[in-house]
Amino acid sequence: MRTVVHVVPHTHWDREWYHPEARFRLRLARLLDGLIPLLKAHPEIPSFLLDGQAITLDDYLAVRPELAGALRRLLADGRLEAGPWYVLADELLVSGEALVRNLLEGHRAVRRHGGRPLRVGYSPDAFGHTGALPTILAGFGIEVAVLWRGFGGEPGQEGDLYRWRASDGAEVLMVHLPVPGYENGANLPLDRAALAERWSQLSWQLAMRARTPHWLVMNGADHHAPQRGLPEIADALADVADGVTVRLSSLEAYADAVRAWVREAGAELPLVTGELREGRRHAWSLQGTHGSRLYLKRANAECQRLLERYAEPLVALAGRAGGDRCAELGAAWRTLLENHPHDSICGTSADPVHREMMTRFARCRVMGEEIVSAALDRVVGRDPDTAREADRARWRPAVLGVNPTPRARTGVVEADVALFLADVGVGQQGPRRARRPVEAPAGLVLRDPRGLPLPVQELERRTGHDLVESPRYYPDCDLVEVRRVVVRVEGLPPLGVIALAVEAGGRGGAPRIEGGVAVTDSGMENERLRLRIESDGTVAAVDKATGALCDGLAALEDEGDAGDAYTYGAPRRARVARAPDDVAVRVVHPGPLRGELEIVRRYAASGLEVATRVTLDAGSSLVGLELAGVNLRDDHRLRIAFPLGARTSRVVADGHFGPVERAVRPARRRAGEREAPAPTAPMQRYVSVAAGARALTVFADGLPEYEVLRDGTVLVTVLRAFGQLSRADIRERPGHAGWPTPTPDAQCRGPFAARLGVLLHGAAGLDARDEIERAAEQFHALPLAVMRRALLERPTPVGGPELYGDGLVFSAMKPTEQGDGVVLRCCNGRAEPVRGAWRVPWPVRSAQLCRLDETPLARLEVRDGAVPFEAGPCAVVSVLLR
């Protein structure tokens, strides 16, 4: 077959980077202002690729709404390629569910504007790729991925086409771009001699890698408008390219041709498995971005959790009561997705970009909280107007406890309980009866749905104002005393809601708490763990069941940083500060439900003072850690250490839809590599390390960068301070990875915080997963406690779907994209088949296995409210209920 050269006109559109989104949006509008008439005038240009993302369409029409019709016609005719993504996200720094929402929103946006989403998984510039990407793409019927970074340059990686397989067996064809990446055919010269010379270099590069007779020339680059003479470029290239057919093409046409050739030729392609984070001889993989501007990662984790674990399940549950907030969820997700492009969430942009990101995170957070509040009212049957109209004497205050996990739960729940003190008049709302402040009640009782008092421990008190709001009235404003308490609750219903009655000054007080947590000024213990604070401020933990000891936990390591936003750079004279000059310990909460100690460590040479709060709850095996400090220095890195105390034998990190086994020994730099291998790696929720029969797992909230040393120590990055977007003098990565731009905000001067947890366990847990996953849920998916003073009656418990099956990990409960159904998703954390079931507490008309895009696959049997299914090894299982 004669070789066909597919010249694909495109632009790679970093929505924000060294300039803010507002500037680049206007430049995008100018680009499309020129592109639309060009495509109209030249039908020989089959298509122009808008970078595999759909947000470009929304951004353009925000500037040029009058051109919606012209854009719609080009999309409908296939002259513009957009999607399948909404944004080109960094895959490793966002959750698996966020990647699914990204594709759902991308498909929805393209269709909204009259087009069909691109059927190619185009991700040309992400800083590495999750091993779950074949699963995610296959879940949307996408069979071909086009990638660049994270792969190539090693023996067996010389070609341009592979089979890429995920851990669950899902496969895609992977087109691997050459060293110049997505700009190998940018600005082709129209001068014949110059074009012939360019083709000589380009054809050699393409021929040596080609596994099919279809060659891909990407005619574009970052923020590039269509090149001059685009209509004539194919003929000009054909004139100098002997023996090949040259055509202007689209990315989808190229992918279809490759897929058809592989099928017809029966070609045996090399198999690639797992994540792609290497390829340093081919292109920079820039793995140092996982520790850059960690305040962004922490805010993102908070927003993802709010939408995935609270807002979506409650909206789905409220839908059973007639509520529908799907459009609101979409708006919140679009706001969050705007922060997921690789130059954004990676922290590799100019300071104004990241300031705007924090505003978006705040906006997403407020939207998510409002969605949760409204959905919760629907779930428990509360009408805000009726409650507002009623006299306060009729109110029956309660704390509504939300369980964001699909299994019944018992444990310690933290809640803010608001107790009435006085009515507060605001503005000219009409005459109001003056109410004198009442004295705050001495006692407080919380009762479960059976009316039994619950064990309560008060943490703190404060006064404030509380608004009882409703759609048709001004808020009722009251002065309240807020008591922060922890309460032990048994039987929180799976993915459901329970009401705890609040009795201020009530009789029949809380029961005595037997056992619990005992706290001294040097340690604490419960029935599972004994903790001791050492003289250097670290923590020694003993597992009472096994006698296993881990000491030196929560040590701090501070060192210089000569790097930039993309890469940590070790100073030429590296010094690590580990020993504090002063340590102070105080008891914050003495138990018995929650024990908490504060350790303050001061480092004179570095001007660093860090307060670490160590928390242990009754009945828990999880040690909680919260760090707070003020950064006063530039150009350094602060990490927290968790030594296992023995030589590392295994490292397993939480990834997208399942665990990822990682190398124990970090790679060494070799000849020909464009950057040094990063000893650090990314995690989603946790990383586990084993040595012989012992193991520990570290959980981190929005702190994705870790390193495991050979001696079994896990280091988690808490803070990186650097002052340049890109530097050319970094030994680990010579040359600029971005435009030289000062980034003083990236020095992160001022307050910083971090939240982590640690679990001691046996090495077998790395394969069984259940103990680790229970602790992960305890750390990352805390029960939500919402005070409702204006309830006219105490709600009965409302249960949601319950998940059965060892090794099955909950991923999502959400309303369907179409219709009135619910999607339930879990993944099998084990490398063996597992039988599972969802037990659903409401009548189910039908149950179907479905793809990630919610396309039905096969019917499932419904037996007495249970929907059984089989999960293959490492499988992601989505069930659609109607």
N, C-alpha and C positions, 0 to 999 in steps of 0.2 A: 504494500500500500504506500502511495506517495505521502510524504510528510506534509502535514497541514500545520501552518503557523497561525495560531489564534492571537491576534492583537486585540487586547481588551482595554478600551479607554476607561479610565477611572480616576478618582481622586481618593487619597487617604485622608479622612477628615478627623483630626484630633479636635474634638469640640472645644476643648480648653487645654492650654499647655503653658507656653511661655507668655501667652496673652490670655486674658479672661474670655469667657464664653461670649460676652457681649460684642467684643471686637471681632471674634471669629464668626459670629452669626452674621454680621453685616458683610463680611468677606464671602461667606457662603452664599448670601443672597446675590451678591454681584456675580459670583461664579454661575449660579443657575440662571440669572438674568441673561447671561451670554449663552449658556448652554441650550436653553429652551428654543430660541430662534435658530440656533445652529442645527439642532436635531430636526426641526421642522423643514428647514431648507435643504437638508441633505439626508434623504431616506437611505442612502447607501451606508450611513452609520447605523448599524443595527441597534446599538444600545450603549448606554453609559452607566457605569457602576458607581453607585453612591456609597461605596465602602462597606457594604454588608450590614448597614444599620438603618433604621427607619426614623430615628429622631431628627435626621437631617430634613425630612419632609415637614415635620412639625415646626422646626426652626425656620425654615424658609417661608412657610405660609404665615408665621407670626409677623414677618416683615412684609410679605407680599400676598395678602389674602385675596387680592383681586385676580391672582394667577392660579387660583385653585383649579379652575377648569382646565387650563392648559396643562398643568401638572398631572391632573387625573387622566387626561387623554394619553399622555406619554407613558404613564404607568400602565394603563389598560392595554396599550399596544406593545408593551414590553420594551419600549425604547429607553426606559429608566429601570435599572435594577436596584432594589432597596430591600432591607431585611436580609436574612431572617431575624437578626437581632434588633432590639430597640437601640441599644448602645453596644459598642465593642468593649466589653468589660475585661478587666483583669480576672482571669478565671480562678486564680489561686487565693485571692483575697476576699472573695464573696462566697456566700453559701451556695450549695447545690440547688436549693429551692429558689434562690435569687436568680440563678442562671436559667432555670425553667421559667420564672416570671418574665425574665428578659426576652426569651423567645416568644412566650405568649403575647407579650405587649408588642413586640416587633411585628408578629403576624397580624395582630389586630390593627396596628397603625397603618401598615401597608394596605390592608383591605379597606380601612376607613377612607383612604385616599384613592381608592379605585384600582389598586394594583394587585398582583399576586406575589407573595413573598419569595425571595430568592431561595431556591432549593439547594443551596450550597452552604455548608458550615464554614463561612469565611471568617478567619480570625488571624489576620496577617501580622499583627504587631504585639500581641499579648506576650508578657514576659514569662513564658512557660505555659504549659497546658495541663489541666487536670486529667488524670487517667480515666475519669468518668465521662469525658467528652463524647466518646463514641456512643455511650449509653444515652446521653442527653440528646445528641443529634438524632440517633435512631428513634428516640421517643417522639420525634417530630417528622418522621419519614424522610429524614435527610441522609443520603447515602455517601456523600462526598464531603470531605473537609479539606480546606486549603489553608496551610499553616506555614510559618517561617521559623520563629525562634524556638529554642528548647530541644533541637534535634539536628543531626547532621554532622559530617566531618569525621566520623569514626568508621572503622572497617564495617562493611555491610550497610552503611548509610550514604552511599554515593549517589543513589538514584533519586528520581523525582516522584515515585509512586510506590505506595506500600498498602498493606492491609493493617489497620490499627484496631486492636482488640482491647476492650475493657475487661475488668475482672469478672463481669457477669456473662461474658461471651459475646456481647454486642460488638459489631464491627462496622467500620466505614472505610471507604477508600481514602487514603491520605495523600493529597498532592502536597509535596514539599517544595517550597519555593527556593530558588538558587541563592547564592551568597548575596547578591544585590537585593533580594527580597521582592517586595511588591513594586519596586521601581526599576526593574531590569530593563524595561523598554521606555523609560521616561524621556520625553523630548527627543524623539528620533529626528535626526537632521534631514531636511529635504534636499540639500546639496548631494548630488549623486556620489561624488567621491567620498565625502564624509560619511554618508549613509553606508556605502560599501565597507568602509573601514569599521564602522560600528557593527555592521552585520557580521563581519568576520569574527569579531570578539564574541558577539552575542550567540551566534550559531555554534561556535565551539563549546561555549558554556552549556548551551541547551542540549547539544548532541551527546556530550559525554555523560549526561545524567538521564537521558530520555529512556523510558521503558515502554513507551507507546509512540506511534507515529504522530501524536498530537503534542505540539509544543506551545507553551504558554508565554506570551510576552505581555507584561503588565505595563500599559502605556499611561503612566501617571506617577504621582508621588504625593508627599505631605502637602495638603492645601493647594495642590496644583489645579489650575483651570485646564480645560482641554488644550492640547498642544496646538500650536499654529500649524495650519495645513492638514488638520486631522482627516478631512475627507480624501485627501490625495495620498495619505501615508501608505496605505496598503499597496496601491499601484506602484509607488516609488520603491517600496521594499521588495515587491515582487520583481521589479526590474533588475535588482542587484543580487537577489537570492536565487541562485540556480538550483533546480532540482526539487524545489518545494512549492507548495501552494500557500499563498499568503492571503488571509482574509481578516477584515475587521470583524470582530466577534463579540460575544458576551461571555461572562464567566459561566453562566449556566449552560450555554451551548458547548463550551469547552468541556465542562464537567460531564455533560450528557455524552459527548463523543468519547471521552476517556472511558466512561462506564460501559458504553456499548462495545467498545473495542475489547476491553477486558473480558466481557461476557462472551463475545463471539470468538475471540482467539483462545479462550480458556487459559489465559495467562496465569502462571503461578507467581504470585508476588511475595516479596519478603514480608514477614509478619513482625509487627511492632506491638508491644504490650505495655500497659501502664502509663504513668505520667511522663511528660516530656519537659525536663528542666535542665538538660545538659546542652550539647551541641556547641560547646565553646569554641571549637575550631571553625564553625560555620557562621555564627552570629552571637552577639552578646545575649546572654539569657537574663542578666540583671536581677539576680536573686536577692541582692541587698535591699531591694525596695520593700521587703516585708517588714523591715524595722523602721522605715522612714515615716515621720510625722504620725506617731502612734495614736495621737488624739483623734485622728480621722478614723483609724481602724476601730477604736473603742466606740466611737459614735455610730459607726456603721453596724457593729455587732448589736448594739442596743436597738437600733431601728429595725434590723432584720428580725431580731427576736420578737419585738413588739408586733410586727405584722404577721410573722409566720406562726408564732406560738400562742398569741392572744387574740389579735384582731380577726384573722381568718377563721380560726375555729369558732369563736363566738358569733361571728356573722353567719357561719354555716349553721350553728345551733339555733340562732335566732330565726333563721329562715324556716325552721320547723314551726315557728310561732307566727309566720306571716311576714317577717321582716326581710328586707332586701337592701343590702348596702354594697353590692358588687361594684357599682360605679365609684363609690367613695374609696373602696380598696384599690381600684385601678389608679385613681388620682394619687393616693399615697405611694403606691409602688412606682409610678412614673417619677415622682419627686425623688425617691430614693435611687432609682436607676440612673438618674442624671449624675449621681456621684460615683458610679461604678466604672466608667471608662478607665483604661489602664493608667493614663497620665494623671487621673484624678485620685482614685482610691490608693494608688501606689505612693502618693505624696511627692510626685515628680513634676510639679508645675510651679509657676511663680506664686508668690505669696497671695496676691489678690484672688487667685483661683481658689485656694484653700480656705480663705476667709468666706468666700461665697458658698463653698461646700458646707461649712458649719451652719450657715443660715438655712441651707436646704435640709440638713439633718434635723435642725430644730423644727422646721416646718413639717417634715415627715413625722417627727415625734408627736407634735401637737395633733396632727391629723389622726395618727394611730390611736392616741389616747381618746380622742373624741369618738372614733369608731367603736372602740372598746366600750366606752361608757354607754353609748346609745344601744349597742347590741346587748349589753348586760341587762339593761332595763327591759328589753324585749324578752330576753330569756326568762327572767323572773316574773314577767307580767306586770311591771311597774309602769303606770301612766304618769309622766311628770306633771301634766296639767292637773289631774285629779289630786295628786299628792300635794301640789302647790296650793290648791284651793282649800284643802282640809285644814282644820285647826291643828295647831301643833300638838294639842293633847291627844289627838288620834294617831300621831306618828308612832310607829313601832321600829325604832332604830335597830340596825343590824350591820354586821360586817359580812359582805358577800365574798366568799372564798372561791377562787377560780383555780381549778387543777388543769394545767396545760399539757398534761401527759395522758396517754390512753390506758393507764392502769390505775386502779384505786390506790390511794396514797395516804400514809400516816406519817406525821412528822411535825416539826416546829414551824409555825407560820408567823411571819412578822406583819403587824397591822398598825395603822394609825387610827385610833378611836377618838372621834370628836364628841365632846360633851358640852351641852348648851350652858352658856353663862348669861347672855343678855341679847336682846333684840337690838339691831342697829339700823336706824333710819338713814336712807341715802336719797338725796335729791328731793324733787317735788313729786313724790309718788302718791300724794294724798295723805290724809290724817292717819296717824298710826298711834296705837296705844303705847304709851311709854312703859317700858319694862325695866325694873331695877335689876342690876346684876345679881345673880344668885351665887351662892358660894359653891365652889366646885365640890362635888361629892367625894367623900373619902374613899369609898369602895367602888370597885368595878367588877362586874361578873359578866362573863361570856358563856352562853349556853348553846349546846349543840341542838340539832333539830328535835331530839327526844326530850329537850328541856333539862339535860344534865349539865351542871357547871363544868367548865373546862379548866385545866391548869393554866395559869397566866403568870407571866413575869413582866413587870414593868421595866422599860428601858430608859425612858425620859419623858418629860412633860414640857409643853410650851403652850402659849396662847396664840390665837390667830383668828381669822375670819373665815367663815364657811358660807358659800352661796348655795341655796336650793333653787335650781333653775328649771324653767319650763318654756316651751315655745310661745305661749300666749301671755306671759306675765313677766314683769320685772323680777329679778332674783330676790329671794328672801335672804337678807344678810344677817348673820348672827355672830356674836362673839362666842368663841368656843375655847375650851381647853382640849388640846390634842395630846393624848397619851399614846406614845409608841410602846407597844407591847409585843411579846412573843407568846403564842398560845399553842399548846399541843392539840392537834386535831386528828382524829381517827376517821378513816373512811371517806376521804375526799373523793367524790365520784369521778370516774375517768372522763377527761375532757368535759367536765361538768362544773356545776356551781352548787355551793352549799351556803346557807344563811346561818350566821352565829348571832343569836339575839344579844343585844347590848343592854345591860341593866346597870345604870349608874346608881351607886349606893345600895344596890340590891342585897337582899339577905340570901342565906344559903350560899356562902362564898365558895371560892374555888377550892377543889380538893387539894390535899397535901401531895407534894410531888416526892415520890420515893426514888432514891437513887439520883438520877440526873447528873449534872456536871458539878464537880467540886473544884473550887478555884482558890489558889493561894497567890502570893505575889511572885512566885517563882515557877508556877506551872498550873496545870489543871488536868482533870481526867474524867472520863465517863466510863460506862461499862465496857467499851471497846478499846479505847486509847488512853495512854498516859503521855502527857506532854510536859517537857521540862525546858525552861528558858535558860540557856547557857550564858556564861559571863560575857561572851562576845555578841550577844543579842540574837544568836541563832536558836533554832528549835530542835530538840531531840524528841523523837516520837517512838513509842513502844506499842506494838500491836499486842494487846493482852492475850489474844487467843493463841498466837504463835510464838510470842516472845521476841519477834523480829524488831531490831532497833535500827532506826535511821537518824543519824545526828547531823548537825551542820545545816539543817533545812532553813531556807530563807536567808542564806548568806547573801550579801550584796557585793558586787564587783563593779568598780568604776574604772574606766580606762579611756585613753585619748581616742579621738576619731579624726583622721585626716581625709575622710571621704567626702562624698556628695550625696545627692538625693538617690542616686542609683546604686551606690556601692559603698560599703563600709571600708575605710582605709585605715590600716594599722599604722600608727606613728612609727617613725624610724627608731625612736627610743621609746619602746612601749613599756609603760609601768602600770600595773594594776593595783588599785587600792582595795584591800579586802578588810583589814582590821580597823574597826572604829576606835576613835579616841575616847569616846564616852558612851555609856549605855545606861538608860534609865527604863525601868519597868513599872507599870501601874495597873491595877485592876480596874477595868471599865465596867464589866458586868459580872457579878459573882455567882451566876447560876440561879436556880438549878436547871432551867430549861436552856439557857444560853450562857456560856462562859466566854469572857473576852478579856484579853490582856493587850495592853499597848506597849510596844517596845520602841523607844526613841534612840536612834543611833546617830552620832555626830562624827563627821570626818573633817578634822581641822584643815588639812592640807588642801582639800577640794572644796571647802566651804559648803559641804553637803550635810543636810539633816533630814533623815527619813523616819517617819513614824509608821510602824507596822502593827496593825491590829490583827491578832490571832484569835480566831473564833472556833469554838467547839460546841455543838448542840447535843442535847440529850439523845442518846440512842444512835448517834451518827458516827460513821467511820471517816468522814470527810473533814479535813482541817481547812478552814477558810483563812485567807490572808488578804488584807487590804492595805495597800501602801499609799502614803501621801507625803509629799515633800514640795520644796520650792527649788527649782533649778536656777542657780546663779552663775553658771559657767557656760562657756561656748566649747564646741568641738570635743564632745566626749560621748561615751556610751555607758549606760547603767544597766546591769543585768542582775537577776536574782537567781540563786543557785539552789538546786535540790539534789544533793549527793545520795546515790543509792549505796555507795560504800563498797562496791565490787565491780570488777571489770565487765563492761557491757557485752552482753551476748545477743540482744535483740533490741530493735527500736521500731515501734509501730506508732504512726501518727494518725489522728482522725482526719479523713479526707472527705471528699464529696460522695455521699451515699455509701460510705464504708471505709474501713481502715486501709492504710497504706504502709506496707513494710518498707523500711528504709535501710540503707547501708549503715553498718556499725562504724566503719572507718571512713572518714571523709576522704574524698579524692584529692590527689596531689596535682599540682600544676605540671603540665607536660608541654613539650615543644609544639609550637604551632597554635596554641590556644590563644584566643583573643582576649580572654580575661581569666583570672584565677578562679578556681572552683570555690564557691561560697561554702564554708563549713556549716552555715546555718541552713534551716529549711522551714517551710511553712506548715502550720497545722490549722485545722478548723476549730475544734473545741478542746482538744487535749493531745498530749503525747505520752506514750508509755515506754518505759525502759526496763529491761530485765537483765538479771545477772544470775545464772543458775536457776534456782527455784524461787528467788526473790524478785520482786518488781515494785515499781511505783509508777503512778500516773499523775501528771501535772495538768490541771485544768486552767485555762486562761481565758479571760473575758476580753476579746478584742485585742489580744497581744499575740499575733500569729507567728512571730519569729522565735525559733528555739535552736539550740545547739546541744548535741550530746557528746560529751567527752568519753574517752576510752575507759576512764575509771568509773563510769556509770553516773556522772553528774549531768543533770539537765540544767541548762542555762536558758532563761527566757528574757528577751529584751524588754526592758521597761521604758527606756528613754534613749533616743539618739538625738544629738545636737550637732548640726552642721550648718554652714552658711552659704553654700553655693548649690544651685541646681545641678551644675556640671563642672567638673574640673578635669583638666587634661593630664595632670601630674600624679595620678593615683597609680601606685605600683600594681595594684590588683586589676586595674583596667585602664591601661594607657589610652588617652584620647577622650574627646568629648562625646558623651552619650546624649547630650541635649545642648541647647543653646546656653552659653555662659550667662548666668543671671544671678545676681545676689539674692539670697533668700534669708534675710535676718529672722523672719518668723520661725524658720526651721531650727533655729537654735533652741526653741521651746523654753525660753526663759519664763519663769513664773511657776505657778502651781502645776503639779503633775500628780496623777493617781494611777493605781493599777489594782485589779482584783484577780486573785488566783486561788487555787485549791490544790490539795495534795492528798492522794489516797495510797496507803500501803496495802499490798495484796500479793498473791502468789503469781508466779510466771504463767501458770495455766490460764489465768484470766485474759492474757493477750489473745488467745484463740477462742475461749468461750464467750467473752465480751460482756456477759450479762452484768457482772459486778461493776465493771467499768462504766457501762452504759447507765446503770442505776445512779451511780455517783455523778455522771455527766448531767443527767436530768435534774438531780438535786442541786447541782451547781448552776447550770445554765437556764433551767426552766422552773424558777421558783414559783410557788403558788402566789397568785395575785390576790391581795386583800383590798377590797374597795368598801369604804364606809358609805352607807346610805342611811341618813337620818330620817328622811321623809318616805318611809314605807308605811302603807296603810294596813298591811298584814304581812306576816313573816312568810317568805316564800318557802315552799317545800323543795327538797333537793332535786336538781335537774341533772340527770346523767347523760353523757355522750357515748359514742362508740368506744368499746373496750377491745384492746388488742391482746390476742393470745398467741404464744409461740416463742420458744426459747431462741435467743439470738436475733429476734426481730426488733428493729430500731424504728421508732416513729419518725416520720418525716413531715407529713402535712395532713391537715384537715381543712378543706376549703370549699366554698361554693363553686359549682361548675361554671365554666365560661358561658355555657348556653343552657337555658332552662332552669329548673328548680332542683337540681340534684346536688349531691355532696360527693367530693372526691376524697378518699382516704388513701394515704400512701405510707408505706414502710419499706425498709430495705433489710436484707438479710446480711448481718454482720459476720456471718460464718462462711467458710469455704466448703460448705456441704448443704444439701437440700434441707429445708425446714418446712414442716406443716404448720400453718397458722390459721387464724380465724379472726374476723371482726364480729363482735356481738353488738347488735344495734338496738337501742331501746325504743325505736319507733317502727311502725309498719314500713316494710320495704317492698315496693312494687317489683323492682328488678335490680339485679346486681350484675355488673360486668367488669371483667378486666379491661383496662384501657391503657393507651399510650400516655406519655407525659403530656401530649397535646390534647388529651381527653378523647381521642378517637377510640370508640369501642373495639375490642378485640374478640372477646369470647364471653359467653354468659356464665355466670356463677350460680350455684345452687344456694337458695336461702332456706335454712332449716331452723325453725323455732327462733327466729331472730338472729341466727348466726350465719355468717357468710364464710365458709371455709375456703382456703386457697393453698397452693403450694408455691413456695419461694425457692427457686433454684439457687445454687451457690452464688453468693454476693449479689443476688438479684434485687432490682427495684420493682416493687409491686404496687400498682395503682388500681384502686377499685372505685368504680363509679356507681353510686347508689341513687335510685330514684324512687 
